[in-house]
Amino acid sequence: MRRLDQLLASLGYCSRREARAWLAAGRVTVGGQPADDPGANADPAAVRIDGEPPDHPDGLLLMMHKPTGVVCSHDGREGPRVYDLLPPRWAARHPPVTSVGWLDKDTSGLLLLTDQSRLVHRLTSPRHKVPKVYRATLDRDLASDLVARFASGTLQLDGEIGPCAPAGLKIISDREAELTLTEGKYHQARRMFAACGLTVLTLHRTHFGPLPLEELPAGEWRGLPLNYFD
């Protein structure tokens, strides 16, 4: 059960102050009857807003195919944002929708977004070692000994105190590789290849844990059950 004004505000429909006007205009019903008390408690399943059920009242978990050229920052001054690809009302949700980790502007692929802070922590904490898989194209041919070097747990990044955790590297072709990481250092995939004298030309995340991106088109998203990663 939730207060109607809190429900409307938390899902981004209006502020708690504006909720009274929404109810007075007949835009909210509970159990098929017009609601008139913004402080009344109601089961979100029985609520209709403009004739529609509330939008993800229990929380959001989304997978997006992030295109290149957009940023994961909430700051619009940094350029087009992944949040601009979502319904505008979601920008006012509380808790706010945020990305689970980051993909940089020039990296495409699978990005998770959620308003569940515990889920963000669980999926990004190094302690849980959730694997992320990337497909990279490089500017030079890949030497076969890189597989062992990436797996050794001794590869040192410039500016880092300790080495990277062991990473899986699979050479797909002369200049294409699949990289599996279980940690999330800043620009880690690009910096690991740079430490070996290689420049990443394109980088695309294909999996997050057990979740594959598959055929989701660039710029589009779809919802996941909140317990998907349980």
PyMOL commands that set and color helices and strands:
alter all, ss='L'
color gray80, all
select helices_A, chain A and resi 4-10+16-24+44-46+76-78+82-85+88-92+117-124+126-128+146-151+188-195
alter helices_A, ss='H'
color red, helices_A
select strands_A, chain A and resi 2-3+28-30+33-34+41-42+47-49+61-66+98-99+107-114+132-138+168-173+176-181+200-208+211-212+221-223
alter strands_A, ss='S'
color yellow, strands_A
deselect
rebuild
show_as cartoon
